[in-house]
Amino acid sequence: MPGNATNVNIPGSVAGEFLCGAREALPIVLGYVPIGFAYGLIATSTGLQVMETILMSVLVYAGSAQFIAVGLIGTGAEVVTIVTTTFFVNLRHLLMSAALYPHLKKINTSVLAALAYELTDESFAVATATFQKREATAPFLAGLQLTSHLTWVLSSLAGALSGSLLVNVNKTGLDFALPAMFIALLVLQLRSRLHLVVALVAAQCSLMIIRFIPGNWNVILATVAAATAGVLLEGALKRDPD
């Protein structure tokens, strides 16, 4: 009915909130298309079938973990090794969930459990920036996350079906798509000098830590260090505004 169609775009309605979330996913979509395509190519080149490649994007849905898992599968690693490695790589999601939860207290716990499955670095970045300006709602998060997930799955499918058309992904520049997307999302969140300082501290700590500690521990440790520095600096600024 015409009346119902009008309500679709009304902010605050379920459909309106979902569409708002889907629109906010545009930066993520632009980043996921090339990197998901690259994942599909790499996965099939290591011996995974198209269906296996897509199922990993549906069930795992974690870009860095999927690339690592595919690499380990290609080397013939044991299942325990693959599961353990990807588990530690994704430990950062604990920090992201904790940081996002204060905005989601009004959402039903069972709904949060479903939304938590869709949480990624990119959706966390967009949601955090958005919830500084507006109230968090379940339909908004669903629109943001499902649009992102669908893009990742379809991009993976396109890459998997392309087979070995692109032998060397690095030469195409596709491998830089994910860092470029994170840089863009970060810039959108730099609203003050304090944010800039925290970002620089995180970057410096990450670069220093990765030289001494292998794996992805630099992400978690740099996050904790930068967050601590941000809290201390914010407190100092409040005590001495000048």
Order of alpha helices (4+ residues) and beta strands (2+ residues): alpha-alpha-alpha-alpha-alpha-alpha-alpha-alpha-alpha-alpha-alpha-alpha-alpha
